[in-house]
Amino acid sequence: MKKIVSILTVFALVCLCAVPAFAVNTTAALTLSADKTTANAGDIITVTVSVSENSNLGALEFNVEFDRTAYTPVANSATTPVGALNPTVNLDYATGVRYTGATAGAITEGGALLTFQLQVVKPGSALSLNIGLASDGTTLDGEDVTDQVVANSTKSVTIACGHATQLSEITKYPTCTEAGNENIICTVCGKVVGSHTIAATGHTAGDWEVKTPATCTEAGEEIQKCTVCDAEVNSREIAALGHDVSEWTVTDEPTCTEEGVQTGVCARCGETVTEPVAALGHDVAEWEVTKGATCTEAGSRTGVCARCEEPVTEEIPALGHDFGEWVVVKEATETEEGSRERVCSVCGEKETEVIPVLTTEAEEGTTGTANPKIPQTSGAVAGGIAAAAMLAMAAGVAAVTLKKKREG
């Protein structure tokens, strides 16, 4: 009897040790998802928990957990499209939404186990899937496969902030010479969503002020400073003032041909200042022309300086020609050049100039055939002049005849 009990005990132990070898290896997986990955406060998002096809689960419990200050469940929004587990859904569960379901068989259909809606209060917060229980529905004992399902599942999704409202925050103010920076910050989540450079303001030049005063002999300098940062932005020279002497004393008198010297004391700097006095130049009251100037040659004249009594000789500049009007010597024709001349009224010298050949064909875009330098006389004008001359002659003859008659 004892031997039988021992054999049964050993068999039982062998059976117990052998159980893990027959454990279910499931590929069942749950997936948490949302219809939006970005949302703003007040938006409605739809959350879905799906199960893989042929999961063969017989019982399932899970929670979709979230911050209730960030999301608010929408009442009566829960649906259970895959309903084989006969689930119950609690939208007001302490940490989120709770799902509990079980079936006598096993679900093989894949798809959405649960859908529900949340209204976003504070975007940027995560939703997480917490699987509390999953059991295999194909075994008689409903073997626990929770750890395997958890390992296979997608358990988290974050609804990022849509950054609907933003404000600008200057992180570095620009200066006269350096650019600044401004960040764009979401007022909901506080994230920096952008930034841009603020251009340097540039200097603002103030009034001119003396930096180095000018003296009698040296230039000074004046500058402009920026009214914002006090940096020097412009400069310019102040001319030397020069000495200020009100009374001069001639220490060396000038002559007709040599400079003199005068001295004085500068009222500004106290220095003794010496300056040259210009030569006086000769003072000749009466000149005698020793050689007359012509149109082309200079002449000369002499005299005695009344101051130094020295003889003085001066050049008389050449007079230059005094030409009269041009007179045509030979008229130009269409085949030959003409000529004209003018005579100096002083020396009688003649100056001759060629008159170009007349042009008969009008250049493109112009009219007429005359040389523009030589005034031309039309036939009508010439005829008029001839007629006037004949009338004058007739009038003269008539006057002479009338006079003779009176004398007779």
MIKOLNU-235743 format. One record per residue (C-alpha): chain; residue in three letters; x, y, z. Coordinates in Angstrom, 3 decimals, padded with zeros to 6 digits. Example, Ala and Ser with C-alpha at 12.3 -4.5 7.8 and 13.67 -1.06 7.14 Angstrom:
2
@cadena A	residuo ALA	px 012.300	py -004.500	pz 007.800;
@cadena A	residuo SER	px 013.670	py -001.060	pz 007.140;
% end
This chain:
408
@cadena A	residuo MET	px 000.000	py 000.000	pz 000.000;
@cadena A	residuo LYS	px 002.793	py 002.338	pz 000.899;
@cadena A	residuo LYS	px 004.458	py 001.486	pz -002.379;
@cadena A	residuo ILE	px 001.296	py 002.432	pz -004.306;
@cadena A	residuo VAL	px 001.025	py 005.765	pz -002.432;
@cadena A	residuo SER	px 004.644	py 006.552	pz -003.212;
@cadena A	residuo ILE	px 004.138	py 005.763	pz -006.880;
@cadena A	residuo LEU	px 001.046	py 007.999	pz -007.017;
@cadena A	residuo THR	px 002.904	py 010.801	pz -005.242;
@cadena A	residuo VAL	px 005.775	py 010.663	pz -007.701;
@cadena A	residuo PHE	px 003.318	py 010.615	pz -010.617;
@cadena A	residuo ALA	px 001.549	py 013.645	pz -009.210;
@cadena A	residuo LEU	px 004.779	py 015.554	pz -008.868;
@cadena A	residuo VAL	px 005.771	py 014.634	pz -012.405;
@cadena A	residuo CYS	px 002.414	py 015.863	pz -013.645;
@cadena A	residuo LEU	px 002.728	py 019.126	pz -011.739;
@cadena A	residuo CYS	px 006.191	py 019.733	pz -013.099;
@cadena A	residuo ALA	px 005.027	py 018.964	pz -016.589;
@cadena A	residuo VAL	px 002.179	py 021.538	pz -016.601;
@cadena A	residuo PRO	px 004.265	py 024.516	pz -017.841;
@cadena A	residuo ALA	px 005.243	py 022.514	pz -020.852;
@cadena A	residuo PHE	px 001.562	py 022.570	pz -021.930;
@cadena A	residuo ALA	px 001.037	py 026.369	pz -021.193;
@cadena A	residuo VAL	px -000.751	py 028.415	pz -023.903;
@cadena A	residuo ASN	px 001.490	py 030.685	pz -026.041;
@cadena A	residuo THR	px -000.885	py 033.402	pz -027.299;
@cadena A	residuo THR	px -000.400	py 036.090	pz -029.966;
@cadena A	residuo ALA	px -003.393	py 038.053	pz -028.747;
@cadena A	residuo ALA	px -002.766	py 041.807	pz -028.699;
@cadena A	residuo LEU	px -004.666	py 044.950	pz -027.796;
@cadena A	residuo THR	px -004.014	py 048.274	pz -029.511;
@cadena A	residuo LEU	px -004.801	py 051.699	pz -028.044;
@cadena A	residuo SER	px -005.325	py 054.489	pz -030.605;
@cadena A	residuo ALA	px -007.024	py 057.860	pz -031.103;
@cadena A	residuo ASP	px -008.443	py 059.557	pz -034.179;
@cadena A	residuo LYS	px -006.307	py 062.667	pz -033.565;
@cadena A	residuo THR	px -002.687	py 062.997	pz -032.627;
@cadena A	residuo THR	px -002.952	py 066.765	pz -032.167;
@cadena A	residuo ALA	px -005.761	py 068.639	pz -030.465;
@cadena A	residuo ASN	px -006.597	py 071.916	pz -028.810;
@cadena A	residuo ALA	px -008.647	py 072.591	pz -025.706;
@cadena A	residuo GLY	px -012.330	py 071.882	pz -026.358;
@cadena A	residuo ASP	px -011.705	py 069.375	pz -029.190;
@cadena A	residuo ILE	px -013.404	py 065.959	pz -029.125;
@cadena A	residuo ILE	px -011.236	py 062.897	pz -029.753;
@cadena A	residuo THR	px -012.376	py 059.303	pz -030.291;
@cadena A	residuo VAL	px -010.372	py 056.627	pz -028.451;
@cadena A	residuo THR	px -010.365	py 052.999	pz -029.641;
@cadena A	residuo VAL	px -009.081	py 049.755	pz -028.081;
@cadena A	residuo SER	px -008.818	py 047.016	pz -030.717;
@cadena A	residuo VAL	px -008.066	py 043.297	pz -030.435;
@cadena A	residuo SER	px -006.084	py 041.200	pz -032.902;
@cadena A	residuo GLU	px -007.859	py 038.589	pz -035.038;
@cadena A	residuo ASN	px -008.099	py 034.993	pz -033.632;
@cadena A	residuo SER	px -007.074	py 036.202	pz -030.185;
@cadena A	residuo ASN	px -009.041	py 033.284	pz -028.594;
@cadena A	residuo LEU	px -009.551	py 035.264	pz -025.395;
@cadena A	residuo GLY	px -012.313	py 034.139	pz -022.995;
@cadena A	residuo ALA	px -012.077	py 036.897	pz -020.378;
@cadena A	residuo LEU	px -010.594	py 040.412	pz -020.454;
@cadena A	residuo GLU	px -010.288	py 043.374	pz -018.135;
@cadena A	residuo PHE	px -008.491	py 046.619	pz -018.944;
@cadena A	residuo ASN	px -008.521	py 050.299	pz -018.121;
@cadena A	residuo VAL	px -007.802	py 053.256	pz -020.428;
@cadena A	residuo GLU	px -006.200	py 055.613	pz -017.931;
@cadena A	residuo PHE	px -005.736	py 059.375	pz -018.297;
@cadena A	residuo ASP	px -005.520	py 062.575	pz -016.321;
@cadena A	residuo ARG	px -009.085	py 063.598	pz -015.611;
@cadena A	residuo THR	px -007.975	py 067.235	pz -015.382;
@cadena A	residuo ALA	px -006.767	py 066.925	pz -019.003;
@cadena A	residuo TYR	px -009.665	py 064.916	pz -020.507;
@cadena A	residuo THR	px -013.375	py 064.614	pz -019.739;
@cadena A	residuo PRO	px -015.321	py 061.529	pz -020.999;
@cadena A	residuo VAL	px -018.286	py 062.367	pz -023.195;
@cadena A	residuo ALA	px -021.429	py 060.816	pz -021.685;
@cadena A	residuo ASN	px -023.010	py 057.879	pz -023.534;
@cadena A	residuo SER	px -020.207	py 057.823	pz -026.089;
@cadena A	residuo ALA	px -018.982	py 054.254	pz -025.366;
@cadena A	residuo THR	px -019.595	py 051.482	pz -027.929;
@cadena A	residuo THR	px -018.420	py 047.841	pz -028.016;
@cadena A	residuo PRO	px -018.429	py 046.716	pz -031.664;
@cadena A	residuo VAL	px -016.859	py 043.324	pz -030.892;
@cadena A	residuo GLY	px -019.298	py 042.233	pz -028.228;
@cadena A	residuo ALA	px -018.531	py 038.497	pz -027.824;
@cadena A	residuo LEU	px -017.201	py 039.111	pz -024.309;
@cadena A	residuo ASN	px -020.505	py 040.675	pz -023.195;
@cadena A	residuo PRO	px -018.604	py 043.618	pz -021.693;
@cadena A	residuo THR	px -019.537	py 046.305	pz -019.250;
@cadena A	residuo VAL	px -018.015	py 049.778	pz -019.608;
@cadena A	residuo ASN	px -017.602	py 052.364	pz -016.856;
@cadena A	residuo LEU	px -016.835	py 055.854	pz -018.240;
@cadena A	residuo ASP	px -016.619	py 057.273	pz -014.711;
@cadena A	residuo TYR	px -013.964	py 054.930	pz -013.400;
@cadena A	residuo ALA	px -011.585	py 056.602	pz -010.946;
@cadena A	residuo THR	px -008.544	py 056.690	pz -013.225;
@cadena A	residuo GLY	px -010.204	py 056.636	pz -016.634;
@cadena A	residuo VAL	px -012.518	py 054.196	pz -018.466;
@cadena A	residuo ARG	px -012.881	py 050.547	pz -017.353;
@cadena A	residuo TYR	px -013.750	py 047.566	pz -019.592;
@cadena A	residuo THR	px -014.736	py 044.132	pz -018.195;
@cadena A	residuo GLY	px -015.945	py 041.145	pz -020.252;
@cadena A	residuo ALA	px -016.076	py 037.326	pz -020.375;
@cadena A	residuo THR	px -017.527	py 034.588	pz -022.588;
@cadena A	residuo ALA	px -018.144	py 030.837	pz -022.336;
@cadena A	residuo GLY	px -016.199	py 030.289	pz -025.553;
@cadena A	residuo ALA	px -013.443	py 032.387	pz -027.104;
@cadena A	residuo ILE	px -013.480	py 035.461	pz -029.392;
@cadena A	residuo THR	px -011.906	py 035.020	pz -032.794;
@cadena A	residuo GLU	px -013.134	py 038.186	pz -034.456;
@cadena A	residuo GLY	px -010.608	py 041.048	pz -034.567;
@cadena A	residuo GLY	px -011.475	py 044.737	pz -034.428;
@cadena A	residuo ALA	px -012.628	py 047.398	pz -032.007;
@cadena A	residuo LEU	px -013.469	py 046.100	pz -028.557;
@cadena A	residuo LEU	px -014.247	py 049.570	pz -027.208;
@cadena A	residuo THR	px -014.680	py 053.121	pz -028.539;
@cadena A	residuo PHE	px -015.452	py 056.232	pz -026.534;
@cadena A	residuo GLN	px -014.993	py 059.997	pz -026.783;
@cadena A	residuo LEU	px -013.054	py 062.459	pz -024.676;
@cadena A	residuo GLN	px -013.220	py 066.229	pz -024.624;
@cadena A	residuo VAL	px -009.781	py 067.809	pz -024.392;
@cadena A	residuo VAL	px -009.303	py 070.141	pz -021.452;
@cadena A	residuo LYS	px -005.513	py 070.367	pz -021.448;
@cadena A	residuo PRO	px -003.814	py 068.893	pz -024.552;
@cadena A	residuo GLY	px -000.388	py 067.322	pz -024.455;
@cadena A	residuo SER	px -001.297	py 064.608	pz -021.947;
@cadena A	residuo ALA	px -000.995	py 060.818	pz -022.504;
@cadena A	residuo LEU	px -003.566	py 058.014	pz -022.547;
@cadena A	residuo SER	px -002.377	py 054.579	pz -021.325;
@cadena A	residuo LEU	px -003.789	py 051.061	pz -021.599;
@cadena A	residuo ASN	px -003.594	py 049.038	pz -018.383;
@cadena A	residuo ILE	px -004.489	py 045.356	pz -018.957;
@cadena A	residuo GLY	px -005.592	py 043.819	pz -015.650;
@cadena A	residuo LEU	px -006.694	py 040.365	pz -016.818;
@cadena A	residuo ALA	px -006.609	py 038.297	pz -019.989;
@cadena A	residuo SER	px -007.444	py 034.579	pz -020.012;
@cadena A	residuo ASP	px -007.355	py 032.007	pz -022.755;
@cadena A	residuo GLY	px -010.828	py 030.861	pz -023.754;
@cadena A	residuo THR	px -009.751	py 027.655	pz -025.517;
@cadena A	residuo THR	px -008.689	py 025.822	pz -022.350;
@cadena A	residuo LEU	px -011.056	py 024.431	pz -019.807;
@cadena A	residuo ASP	px -009.264	py 026.108	pz -016.915;
@cadena A	residuo GLY	px -009.153	py 029.603	pz -018.564;
@cadena A	residuo GLU	px -005.400	py 029.899	pz -018.372;
@cadena A	residuo ASP	px -004.060	py 033.366	pz -017.436;
@cadena A	residuo VAL	px -002.241	py 034.923	pz -020.462;
@cadena A	residuo THR	px -002.211	py 038.485	pz -019.118;
@cadena A	residuo ASP	px 001.565	py 038.931	pz -019.268;
@cadena A	residuo GLN	px 001.706	py 037.700	pz -022.866;
@cadena A	residuo VAL	px -001.123	py 039.994	pz -023.991;
@cadena A	residuo VAL	px 000.489	py 042.945	pz -022.208;
@cadena A	residuo ALA	px 003.788	py 042.215	pz -023.973;
@cadena A	residuo ASN	px 002.090	py 042.101	pz -027.376;
@cadena A	residuo SER	px -000.026	py 045.228	pz -026.944;
@cadena A	residuo THR	px 000.283	py 048.921	pz -027.851;
@cadena A	residuo LYS	px -000.400	py 050.571	pz -024.555;
@cadena A	residuo SER	px 000.158	py 054.337	pz -024.854;
@cadena A	residuo VAL	px -000.769	py 057.284	pz -027.051;
@cadena A	residuo THR	px -000.185	py 060.992	pz -026.496;
@cadena A	residuo ILE	px -002.496	py 063.693	pz -027.821;
@cadena A	residuo ALA	px -000.084	py 066.496	pz -028.613;
@cadena A	residuo CYS	px -001.050	py 070.100	pz -028.093;
@cadena A	residuo GLY	px -002.214	py 071.920	pz -031.241;
@cadena A	residuo HIS	px -000.783	py 075.203	pz -029.934;
@cadena A	residuo ALA	px -003.893	py 077.151	pz -030.909;
@cadena A	residuo THR	px -003.051	py 080.163	pz -028.758;
@cadena A	residuo GLN	px 000.443	py 081.579	pz -028.614;
@cadena A	residuo LEU	px 002.309	py 084.500	pz -027.162;
@cadena A	residuo SER	px 005.658	py 086.114	pz -027.839;
@cadena A	residuo GLU	px 008.367	py 086.267	pz -025.221;
@cadena A	residuo ILE	px 011.564	py 088.249	pz -025.773;
@cadena A	residuo THR	px 014.483	py 086.216	pz -024.460;
@cadena A	residuo LYS	px 017.117	py 088.735	pz -025.575;
@cadena A	residuo TYR	px 016.438	py 092.365	pz -026.312;
@cadena A	residuo PRO	px 018.220	py 093.816	pz -029.343;
@cadena A	residuo THR	px 020.880	py 096.460	pz -028.852;
@cadena A	residuo CYS	px 022.287	py 099.063	pz -031.204;
@cadena A	residuo THR	px 024.780	py 096.553	pz -032.605;
@cadena A	residuo GLU	px 023.468	py 093.084	pz -031.692;
@cadena A	residuo ALA	px 020.315	py 091.252	pz -032.730;
@cadena A	residuo GLY	px 017.843	py 089.996	pz -030.142;
@cadena A	residuo ASN	px 015.653	py 086.916	pz -029.991;
@cadena A	residuo GLU	px 011.951	py 086.266	pz -029.476;
@cadena A	residuo ASN	px 010.326	py 082.903	pz -028.670;
@cadena A	residuo ILE	px 006.789	py 081.906	pz -029.627;
@cadena A	residuo ILE	px 005.253	py 080.003	pz -026.719;
@cadena A	residuo CYS	px 002.017	py 077.982	pz -026.548;
@cadena A	residuo THR	px -000.130	py 079.429	pz -023.769;
@cadena A	residuo VAL	px -001.723	py 076.008	pz -023.161;
@cadena A	residuo CYS	px 001.254	py 073.665	pz -022.793;
@cadena A	residuo GLY	px 004.050	py 076.191	pz -022.408;
@cadena A	residuo LYS	px 006.117	py 074.666	pz -025.218;
@cadena A	residuo VAL	px 008.357	py 076.893	pz -027.355;
@cadena A	residuo VAL	px 006.934	py 076.356	pz -030.846;
@cadena A	residuo GLY	px 009.060	py 078.847	pz -032.739;
@cadena A	residuo SER	px 011.522	py 081.700	pz -032.490;
@cadena A	residuo HIS	px 012.846	py 084.517	pz -034.631;
@cadena A	residuo THR	px 015.589	py 087.092	pz -034.611;
@cadena A	residuo ILE	px 014.909	py 090.714	pz -033.751;
@cadena A	residuo ALA	px 017.130	py 093.001	pz -035.839;
@cadena A	residuo ALA	px 019.653	py 095.268	pz -034.129;
@cadena A	residuo THR	px 018.180	py 098.735	pz -033.642;
@cadena A	residuo GLY	px 021.188	py 100.667	pz -034.954;
@cadena A	residuo HIS	px 022.694	py 103.756	pz -033.358;
@cadena A	residuo THR	px 020.765	py 106.989	pz -032.823;
@cadena A	residuo ALA	px 023.167	py 109.886	pz -033.237;
@cadena A	residuo GLY	px 022.813	py 112.770	pz -030.804;
@cadena A	residuo ASP	px 024.033	py 116.378	pz -031.040;
@cadena A	residuo TRP	px 027.614	py 117.259	pz -031.964;
@cadena A	residuo GLU	px 029.876	py 117.819	pz -028.967;
@cadena A	residuo VAL	px 033.492	py 118.939	pz -028.739;
@cadena A	residuo LYS	px 035.884	py 116.118	pz -027.861;
@cadena A	residuo THR	px 039.151	py 117.975	pz -028.497;
@cadena A	residuo PRO	px 039.017	py 121.781	pz -028.707;
@cadena A	residuo ALA	px 040.862	py 123.418	pz -031.593;
@cadena A	residuo THR	px 043.799	py 125.720	pz -030.754;
@cadena A	residuo CYS	px 045.384	py 128.544	pz -032.700;
@cadena A	residuo THR	px 047.707	py 126.127	pz -034.514;
@cadena A	residuo GLU	px 046.137	py 122.634	pz -034.194;
@cadena A	residuo ALA	px 042.821	py 121.221	pz -035.394;
@cadena A	residuo GLY	px 040.326	py 119.861	pz -032.883;
@cadena A	residuo GLU	px 037.622	py 117.197	pz -033.096;
@cadena A	residuo GLU	px 033.909	py 117.014	pz -032.407;
@cadena A	residuo ILE	px 031.839	py 113.838	pz -032.167;
@cadena A	residuo GLN	px 028.309	py 112.484	pz -032.056;
@cadena A	residuo LYS	px 027.403	py 109.869	pz -029.458;
@cadena A	residuo CYS	px 024.549	py 107.369	pz -029.619;
@cadena A	residuo THR	px 021.722	py 108.535	pz -027.368;
@cadena A	residuo VAL	px 021.009	py 104.911	pz -026.435;
@cadena A	residuo CYS	px 024.384	py 103.250	pz -025.761;
@cadena A	residuo ASP	px 026.676	py 106.326	pz -025.600;
@cadena A	residuo ALA	px 029.052	py 104.907	pz -028.237;
@cadena A	residuo GLU	px 030.865	py 107.348	pz -030.561;
@cadena A	residuo VAL	px 029.199	py 107.070	pz -033.962;
@cadena A	residuo ASN	px 030.505	py 110.054	pz -035.977;
@cadena A	residuo SER	px 033.412	py 112.492	pz -035.836;
@cadena A	residuo ARG	px 034.629	py 115.504	pz -037.789;
@cadena A	residuo GLU	px 037.533	py 117.935	pz -037.648;
@cadena A	residuo ILE	px 037.348	py 121.414	pz -036.165;
@cadena A	residuo ALA	px 039.682	py 123.700	pz -038.125;
@cadena A	residuo ALA	px 042.557	py 125.353	pz -036.274;
@cadena A	residuo LEU	px 041.477	py 128.805	pz -035.060;
@cadena A	residuo GLY	px 044.520	py 130.762	pz -036.202;
@cadena A	residuo HIS	px 046.150	py 133.476	pz -034.105;
@cadena A	residuo ASP	px 044.106	py 136.458	pz -032.951;
@cadena A	residuo VAL	px 046.374	py 139.523	pz -033.155;
@cadena A	residuo SER	px 044.669	py 142.879	pz -032.887;
@cadena A	residuo GLU	px 047.739	py 145.155	pz -033.022;
@cadena A	residuo TRP	px 050.756	py 144.655	pz -035.305;
@cadena A	residuo THR	px 054.159	py 146.302	pz -035.098;
@cadena A	residuo VAL	px 056.227	py 146.531	pz -038.272;
@cadena A	residuo THR	px 059.720	py 145.452	pz -037.291;
@cadena A	residuo ASP	px 061.174	py 145.422	pz -040.819;
@cadena A	residuo GLU	px 059.693	py 147.851	pz -043.339;
@cadena A	residuo PRO	px 058.928	py 146.423	pz -046.812;
@cadena A	residuo THR	px 060.504	py 147.967	pz -049.909;
@cadena A	residuo CYS	px 059.363	py 148.129	pz -053.500;
@cadena A	residuo THR	px 060.890	py 144.728	pz -054.207;
@cadena A	residuo GLU	px 061.322	py 142.965	pz -050.829;
@cadena A	residuo GLU	px 058.899	py 141.838	pz -048.116;
@cadena A	residuo GLY	px 058.929	py 143.332	pz -044.660;
@cadena A	residuo VAL	px 058.118	py 141.793	pz -041.268;
@cadena A	residuo GLN	px 055.469	py 142.573	pz -038.634;
@cadena A	residuo THR	px 054.994	py 141.086	pz -035.147;
@cadena A	residuo GLY	px 052.191	py 140.940	pz -032.597;
@cadena A	residuo VAL	px 050.919	py 138.991	pz -029.573;
@cadena A	residuo CYS	px 047.999	py 136.535	pz -029.931;
@cadena A	residuo ALA	px 045.170	py 137.496	pz -027.581;
@cadena A	residuo ARG	px 044.094	py 133.815	pz -027.371;
@cadena A	residuo CYS	px 047.320	py 131.892	pz -026.684;
@cadena A	residuo GLY	px 049.786	py 134.665	pz -025.763;
@cadena A	residuo GLU	px 052.353	py 133.639	pz -028.390;
@cadena A	residuo THR	px 054.404	py 136.224	pz -030.281;
@cadena A	residuo VAL	px 053.424	py 135.981	pz -033.925;
@cadena A	residuo THR	px 055.568	py 137.034	pz -036.879;
@cadena A	residuo GLU	px 054.111	py 137.621	pz -040.339;
@cadena A	residuo PRO	px 055.550	py 138.905	pz -043.633;
@cadena A	residuo VAL	px 054.439	py 142.277	pz -045.019;
@cadena A	residuo ALA	px 054.028	py 142.230	pz -048.804;
@cadena A	residuo ALA	px 056.520	py 144.143	pz -050.965;
@cadena A	residuo LEU	px 055.136	py 147.551	pz -051.956;
@cadena A	residuo GLY	px 055.872	py 147.370	pz -055.675;
@cadena A	residuo HIS	px 057.245	py 150.283	pz -057.730;
@cadena A	residuo ASP	px 055.285	py 153.545	pz -057.882;
@cadena A	residuo VAL	px 055.740	py 155.049	pz -061.391;
@cadena A	residuo ALA	px 053.654	py 158.107	pz -062.114;
@cadena A	residuo GLU	px 054.743	py 158.745	pz -065.734;
@cadena A	residuo TRP	px 055.580	py 156.096	pz -068.322;
@cadena A	residuo GLU	px 057.439	py 156.520	pz -071.594;
@cadena A	residuo VAL	px 056.691	py 154.054	pz -074.365;
@cadena A	residuo THR	px 060.006	py 152.825	pz -075.733;
@cadena A	residuo LYS	px 058.490	py 150.288	pz -078.099;
@cadena A	residuo GLY	px 054.886	py 150.296	pz -079.225;
@cadena A	residuo ALA	px 052.950	py 147.046	pz -079.068;
@cadena A	residuo THR	px 051.580	py 145.645	pz -082.345;
@cadena A	residuo CYS	px 048.869	py 143.114	pz -083.057;
@cadena A	residuo THR	px 051.351	py 140.252	pz -082.763;
@cadena A	residuo GLU	px 054.321	py 141.600	pz -080.757;
@cadena A	residuo ALA	px 054.604	py 143.009	pz -077.240;
@cadena A	residuo GLY	px 055.954	py 146.493	pz -076.646;
@cadena A	residuo SER	px 057.703	py 148.106	pz -073.658;
@cadena A	residuo ARG	px 057.651	py 151.221	pz -071.498;
@cadena A	residuo THR	px 060.004	py 152.775	pz -068.947;
@cadena A	residuo GLY	px 059.688	py 155.082	pz -065.987;
@cadena A	residuo VAL	px 061.266	py 156.045	pz -062.637;
@cadena A	residuo CYS	px 059.880	py 154.841	pz -059.303;
@cadena A	residuo ALA	px 058.859	py 157.777	pz -057.134;
@cadena A	residuo ARG	px 059.639	py 155.748	pz -053.987;
@cadena A	residuo CYS	px 063.057	py 154.195	pz -054.675;
@cadena A	residuo GLU	px 064.025	py 156.287	pz -057.746;
@cadena A	residuo GLU	px 065.087	py 153.182	pz -059.620;
@cadena A	residuo PRO	px 064.408	py 152.940	pz -063.375;
@cadena A	residuo VAL	px 061.566	py 150.518	pz -064.146;
@cadena A	residuo THR	px 060.863	py 148.729	pz -067.420;
@cadena A	residuo GLU	px 057.548	py 146.992	pz -068.146;
@cadena A	residuo GLU	px 056.240	py 144.961	pz -071.044;
@cadena A	residuo ILE	px 053.200	py 146.165	pz -072.977;
@cadena A	residuo PRO	px 051.156	py 143.131	pz -074.073;
@cadena A	residuo ALA	px 050.556	py 142.514	pz -077.822;
@cadena A	residuo LEU	px 047.292	py 144.104	pz -078.960;
@cadena A	residuo GLY	px 045.876	py 141.164	pz -080.939;
@cadena A	residuo HIS	px 044.145	py 141.553	pz -084.336;
@cadena A	residuo ASP	px 040.902	py 143.469	pz -084.700;
@cadena A	residuo PHE	px 039.267	py 141.753	pz -087.676;
@cadena A	residuo GLY	px 036.262	py 143.161	pz -089.506;
@cadena A	residuo GLU	px 033.360	py 141.244	pz -091.106;
@cadena A	residuo TRP	px 033.914	py 138.344	pz -093.517;
@cadena A	residuo VAL	px 033.736	py 139.259	pz -097.215;
@cadena A	residuo VAL	px 033.075	py 136.560	pz -099.874;
@cadena A	residuo VAL	px 035.851	py 136.629	pz -102.469;
@cadena A	residuo LYS	px 034.660	py 133.639	pz -104.477;
@cadena A	residuo GLU	px 031.252	py 132.037	pz -104.288;
@cadena A	residuo ALA	px 031.172	py 128.274	pz -103.757;
@cadena A	residuo THR	px 029.430	py 126.159	pz -106.393;
@cadena A	residuo GLU	px 028.220	py 122.583	pz -106.526;
@cadena A	residuo THR	px 031.630	py 121.561	pz -107.939;
@cadena A	residuo GLU	px 034.132	py 124.075	pz -106.542;
@cadena A	residuo GLU	px 034.974	py 125.522	pz -103.161;
@cadena A	residuo GLY	px 034.699	py 129.246	pz -102.588;
@cadena A	residuo SER	px 036.631	py 131.551	pz -100.255;
@cadena A	residuo ARG	px 036.110	py 134.508	pz -097.968;
@cadena A	residuo GLU	px 038.428	py 136.895	pz -096.140;
@cadena A	residuo ARG	px 038.492	py 139.496	pz -093.377;
@cadena A	residuo VAL	px 040.984	py 142.319	pz -092.678;
@cadena A	residuo CYS	px 042.489	py 143.529	pz -089.386;
@cadena A	residuo SER	px 041.604	py 147.225	pz -088.927;
@cadena A	residuo VAL	px 044.901	py 147.833	pz -087.096;
@cadena A	residuo CYS	px 047.615	py 146.209	pz -089.207;
@cadena A	residuo GLY	px 045.723	py 145.314	pz -092.405;
@cadena A	residuo GLU	px 046.554	py 141.608	pz -092.169;
@cadena A	residuo LYS	px 044.103	py 139.371	pz -094.009;
@cadena A	residuo GLU	px 042.661	py 136.083	pz -092.843;
@cadena A	residuo THR	px 041.288	py 133.724	pz -095.509;
@cadena A	residuo GLU	px 038.846	py 130.831	pz -095.061;
@cadena A	residuo VAL	px 037.554	py 128.181	pz -097.495;
@cadena A	residuo ILE	px 033.828	py 127.961	pz -098.257;
@cadena A	residuo PRO	px 032.881	py 124.265	pz -098.773;
@cadena A	residuo VAL	px 031.333	py 122.962	pz -102.008;
@cadena A	residuo LEU	px 027.553	py 123.347	pz -102.063;
@cadena A	residuo THR	px 025.496	py 120.179	pz -101.402;
@cadena A	residuo THR	px 022.666	py 119.504	pz -103.884;
@cadena A	residuo GLU	px 021.238	py 116.228	pz -102.472;
@cadena A	residuo ALA	px 019.368	py 116.555	pz -099.203;
@cadena A	residuo GLU	px 020.701	py 114.301	pz -096.479;
@cadena A	residuo GLU	px 018.319	py 111.696	pz -095.050;
@cadena A	residuo GLY	px 015.809	py 113.359	pz -092.755;
@cadena A	residuo THR	px 016.832	py 116.931	pz -093.794;
@cadena A	residuo THR	px 015.981	py 119.456	pz -096.497;
@cadena A	residuo GLY	px 017.944	py 122.184	pz -098.307;
@cadena A	residuo THR	px 021.293	py 122.244	pz -100.070;
@cadena A	residuo ALA	px 023.153	py 125.235	pz -098.651;
@cadena A	residuo ASN	px 026.338	py 125.271	pz -096.556;
@cadena A	residuo PRO	px 025.079	py 126.227	pz -093.057;
@cadena A	residuo LYS	px 028.105	py 128.477	pz -092.440;
@cadena A	residuo ILE	px 027.421	py 130.711	pz -095.465;
@cadena A	residuo PRO	px 024.089	py 132.574	pz -095.580;
@cadena A	residuo GLN	px 022.310	py 131.819	pz -098.851;
@cadena A	residuo THR	px 020.147	py 134.257	pz -100.824;
@cadena A	residuo SER	px 016.996	py 132.878	pz -102.486;
@cadena A	residuo GLY	px 015.915	py 133.834	pz -106.006;
@cadena A	residuo ALA	px 012.836	py 135.623	pz -104.707;
@cadena A	residuo VAL	px 014.888	py 137.790	pz -102.351;
@cadena A	residuo ALA	px 017.425	py 138.536	pz -105.086;
@cadena A	residuo GLY	px 014.620	py 139.527	pz -107.444;
@cadena A	residuo GLY	px 013.143	py 141.789	pz -104.808;
@cadena A	residuo ILE	px 016.464	py 143.516	pz -104.261;
@cadena A	residuo ALA	px 016.891	py 144.069	pz -108.029;
@cadena A	residuo ALA	px 013.385	py 145.509	pz -108.346;
@cadena A	residuo ALA	px 014.024	py 147.865	pz -105.437;
@cadena A	residuo ALA	px 017.250	py 149.053	pz -107.067;
@cadena A	residuo MET	px 015.457	py 149.796	pz -110.375;
@cadena A	residuo LEU	px 012.728	py 151.769	pz -108.562;
@cadena A	residuo ALA	px 015.362	py 153.807	pz -106.758;
@cadena A	residuo MET	px 017.139	py 154.594	pz -110.061;
@cadena A	residuo ALA	px 013.865	py 155.657	pz -111.726;
@cadena A	residuo ALA	px 013.047	py 157.921	pz -108.811;
@cadena A	residuo GLY	px 016.489	py 159.549	pz -109.085;
@cadena A	residuo VAL	px 016.098	py 160.207	pz -112.823;
@cadena A	residuo ALA	px 012.678	py 161.771	pz -112.260;
@cadena A	residuo ALA	px 014.056	py 164.044	pz -109.547;
@cadena A	residuo VAL	px 016.911	py 165.281	pz -111.771;
@cadena A	residuo THR	px 014.512	py 166.015	pz -114.640;
@cadena A	residuo LEU	px 012.141	py 167.972	pz -112.399;
@cadena A	residuo LYS	px 015.032	py 170.091	pz -111.051;
@cadena A	residuo LYS	px 016.234	py 170.992	pz -114.574;
@cadena A	residuo LYS	px 012.759	py 172.065	pz -115.552;
@cadena A	residuo ARG	px 012.492	py 174.395	pz -112.572;
@cadena A	residuo GLU	px 015.884	py 175.922	pz -113.332;
@cadena A	residuo GLY	px 014.848	py 176.541	pz -117.002;
% end
